[in-house]
């Protein structure tokens, strides 16, 4: 196999352009707190029938500052924060245990919108994790037991054998939640809404927690 021409690929990438529509994001038209504004934008993304509008990048860091990021799915939100689920023993779980702060990024390309969220991450109460796990498809519950997430395995067959063992252990499909798996809630202290505008003069409005848990709205330069 011939080596790829990185120079040509780099030139193609650097030349990619897409003109933005001129959709304003004004301080006078947004909600007074970020959860209501996020609900409005998520509703628009759902109405536009985007593929997995709840997909988000989750960025974490180890205690010594080494960052990592991956795509996970938002499973709920309210005025308390943004919820996702994972294996507590995974790379992200270990990082959150030692450094319980994280960042989320939603990017809805078709709507020319991005949302950035940073804050403290707490584990959900076991009851809430149990309720969500019980609502998952059986196959997903099997995989949660079978996968030692982020660990090296010999080959695919080892994973499939582990899944078969879980199925034989719970033949009726009544599979309980593993103690090493559950939910997290990111409690934001900053939420930024980005709207693409013409000529790269984009709109960026940031909500920042103020006194007595109120919110300050600030415009950021693009």
C-alpha angles and dihedrals in degrees: 000000000000118000114256118252100246092184093058091045092050091050091050092049095046090051096055110119135172122184112231123226114238102249110155126219108203130187090227092058103047129087119267092241131038100242094063091046091049090050090054092050094044089051089053090050091050092047089052089056093233117179108260098340086181092065110116139172112244114201121193135167137210121244090263092053104260106147129214133177138191140163118263134164126257108232101184146335142194137153089302095061147268122315132213135156134227148146108285089215095053122104091264091046092053092047093049090050092057099031110023098193126097147163130232127201127192117188119187102186097185092054094040090233135133132183122198121192131183131180152101120320122216131179116251119244111271091246092061092047090049092051094050094045092052090055094054121102114267092247091055091050090051091051092051090060095040099049121079089198117225093004122122114253129189099238145324093278091064090059093046091049091051090051091050090052091053091051091051091049091053104030093165093057092242094134119173124217113270112242089234094059132070150107137308132199121207109210105203127223093175132028121179125195116202123194120187115236136183120283091015092285089134125180117242121181119181127198112207126183112252134181119326092010093296123140130244117205116212132179115228126203113250 
